[in-house]
Amino acid sequence: MQSNSECIDYNAGTTVADAQTGCSILHGTYSAGACDPSSSAGGCRQVFGNGIIQTTWYYSPITADAVMATCVADANATYVAP
């Protein structure tokens, strides 16, 4: 089974240290560049109480319908089209 690729964007209010910590927790790699949503199947946007906005973009082989279902499963997420 092939795993899906993801890229997480944070809003401008997020510190580099917070983004790096999040990547570390998720076993990811930090990059200062923004994600490219144009080639994604869509994303899930979450707004947290501390003002942080996080958008997780999902890439092939996941479908837009599966991304939408992922967003619905997380009560705090809204689907965002690429």
Contacts in CASP RR format, 6 or more apart in sequence:
PFRMAT RR
TARGET T0000
AUTHOR 0000-0000-0000
METHOD contacts of the structure
MODEL  1
MQSNSECIDYNAGTTVADAQTGCSILHGTYSAGACDPSSSAGGCRQVFGN
GIIQTTWYYSPITADAVMATCVADANATYVAP
2 61 0 8 1.000
4 58 0 8 1.000
4 59 0 8 1.000
4 60 0 8 1.000
4 61 0 8 1.000
4 62 0 8 1.000
5 58 0 8 1.000
5 59 0 8 1.000
5 60 0 8 1.000
6 56 0 8 1.000
6 57 0 8 1.000
6 58 0 8 1.000
6 59 0 8 1.000
7 35 0 8 1.000
7 36 0 8 1.000
7 40 0 8 1.000
7 56 0 8 1.000
7 57 0 8 1.000
7 59 0 8 1.000
8 23 0 8 1.000
8 26 0 8 1.000
8 35 0 8 1.000
8 54 0 8 1.000
8 55 0 8 1.000
8 56 0 8 1.000
8 57 0 8 1.000
9 34 0 8 1.000
9 35 0 8 1.000
9 54 0 8 1.000
9 55 0 8 1.000
9 57 0 8 1.000
10 18 0 8 1.000
10 19 0 8 1.000
10 52 0 8 1.000
10 53 0 8 1.000
10 54 0 8 1.000
11 51 0 8 1.000
11 52 0 8 1.000
11 53 0 8 1.000
11 54 0 8 1.000
13 51 0 8 1.000
13 52 0 8 1.000
14 52 0 8 1.000
14 54 0 8 1.000
16 32 0 8 1.000
18 52 0 8 1.000
19 30 0 8 1.000
20 30 0 8 1.000
23 29 0 8 1.000
23 30 0 8 1.000
24 30 0 8 1.000
35 55 0 8 1.000
35 57 0 8 1.000
36 57 0 8 1.000
37 43 0 8 1.000
37 55 0 8 1.000
37 57 0 8 1.000
37 80 0 8 1.000
37 82 0 8 1.000
38 82 0 8 1.000
39 59 0 8 1.000
39 82 0 8 1.000
40 57 0 8 1.000
40 58 0 8 1.000
40 59 0 8 1.000
40 82 0 8 1.000
41 58 0 8 1.000
41 59 0 8 1.000
41 60 0 8 1.000
41 62 0 8 1.000
41 63 0 8 1.000
41 64 0 8 1.000
41 66 0 8 1.000
41 67 0 8 1.000
41 82 0 8 1.000
42 57 0 8 1.000
42 58 0 8 1.000
42 64 0 8 1.000
42 67 0 8 1.000
42 79 0 8 1.000
42 80 0 8 1.000
42 81 0 8 1.000
42 82 0 8 1.000
43 55 0 8 1.000
43 56 0 8 1.000
43 57 0 8 1.000
43 58 0 8 1.000
43 67 0 8 1.000
43 71 0 8 1.000
43 79 0 8 1.000
43 80 0 8 1.000
43 82 0 8 1.000
44 55 0 8 1.000
44 56 0 8 1.000
44 58 0 8 1.000
44 67 0 8 1.000
44 70 0 8 1.000
44 71 0 8 1.000
44 74 0 8 1.000
44 77 0 8 1.000
44 78 0 8 1.000
44 79 0 8 1.000
44 80 0 8 1.000
45 53 0 8 1.000
45 54 0 8 1.000
45 55 0 8 1.000
45 77 0 8 1.000
45 78 0 8 1.000
45 79 0 8 1.000
45 80 0 8 1.000
46 53 0 8 1.000
46 54 0 8 1.000
46 55 0 8 1.000
46 56 0 8 1.000
46 74 0 8 1.000
46 76 0 8 1.000
46 77 0 8 1.000
46 78 0 8 1.000
47 53 0 8 1.000
47 76 0 8 1.000
48 54 0 8 1.000
48 76 0 8 1.000
55 80 0 8 1.000
57 82 0 8 1.000
58 66 0 8 1.000
58 67 0 8 1.000
58 70 0 8 1.000
64 81 0 8 1.000
67 79 0 8 1.000
68 79 0 8 1.000
70 77 0 8 1.000
71 77 0 8 1.000
71 78 0 8 1.000
71 79 0 8 1.000
72 79 0 8 1.000
END
